[in-house]
Amino acid sequence: MTQADQYYLQAKEDYPYNLEESLENLERALRMEEGHPGALYLMGRLRYEQLQDSQGAEDYYRRALQENPDYWLVGYHLARLLIRQGRFHQGEQWVSKTLSHPESRKDWLYQLRALINEKKRAYDQALHWLREAQLETTDSDYLESLQSDAERIQEKMLLVKKVKYVCV
């Protein structure tokens, strides 16, 4: 294990509870090994989740993927960031690419597909992808979250029907 790995692992342990220490350890890791995929990924998360720096996060995620294209978790976070920015086509490309990795969490990625469709108001497609995610997951808590997403989308579908009825 390299010293950069040690700094990365300490930063990972500190994140998100001790942001200052986490940031310092990530900076140390990247000074020692500027292409450290784990440190680049975690720096991207810190930038996005704590500093609301979408562009900085995207840059770190892309650098991590250049260093390790098989780091599926980075692909997931990059796709999520792009989708939240309304860059659905790019987000879907990363979802598709990440789904091809055998170790990826298909349930998480299907939920991202559902989110894309929800944002596009393609509610039937969103529900389809949530059902796929529900079938794929083995996590009971996550299953509840997916069910909550499905209920929210069904409520939106009813709202759209009511609006059409009122407008006719």
Residue pairs with C-beta under 8 A, 6 or more apart in sequence:
2 32
2 33
3 32
4 28
4 29
4 30
4 32
4 33
4 36
4 39
5 29
5 36
5 38
7 25
7 26
7 28
7 29
7 32
7 39
8 25
8 26
8 29
8 36
8 38
8 39
8 42
10 21
10 25
11 21
11 22
11 23
11 24
11 25
11 26
11 29
11 39
11 42
12 22
12 38
12 42
14 21
14 22
14 25
15 22
15 42
15 45
15 46
16 22
16 46
16 49
16 50
19 46
19 50
22 42
22 46
23 46
26 39
26 42
26 43
26 46
29 36
29 38
29 39
30 36
30 39
30 40
30 43
33 39
35 63
35 66
35 67
36 67
37 64
37 67
37 68
37 71
37 74
38 64
40 60
40 61
40 63
40 64
40 67
40 74
41 60
41 61
41 64
41 71
41 73
41 74
41 77
43 60
44 56
44 57
44 58
44 59
44 60
44 61
44 64
44 74
44 77
44 78
45 57
45 77
47 53
47 56
47 57
47 60
48 54
48 56
48 57
48 77
48 81
54 81
54 85
57 81
58 78
58 81
58 82
61 74
61 77
61 78
61 81
62 78
64 71
64 74
65 71
65 74
65 75
65 78
68 74
70 101
72 98
72 101
72 103
72 104
72 105
75 94
75 97
75 98
75 101
75 104
76 94
76 98
76 104
76 105
76 108
76 109
76 112
78 94
79 91
79 92
79 94
79 95
79 98
79 109
79 112
80 91
80 112
82 88
82 90
82 91
82 94
83 91
83 112
83 115
83 116
83 119
86 119
88 116
88 119
88 120
91 112
91 116
92 113
92 116
95 109
95 112
95 113
95 116
98 104
98 109
99 106
99 109
106 132
106 133
106 136
107 133
107 134
107 136
107 137
107 139
107 142
107 146
108 133
110 129
110 130
110 132
110 133
110 136
111 129
111 130
111 133
111 146
111 149
113 129
113 132
114 125
114 126
114 127
114 128
114 129
114 130
114 133
114 149
114 153
115 126
117 123
117 125
117 126
117 128
117 129
118 126
118 153
118 156
121 156
121 160
123 153
123 154
123 156
123 157
123 160
126 153
127 150
127 153
127 154
130 146
130 149
130 150
130 153
131 150
133 146
134 143
134 146
134 147
134 150
137 143
137 146
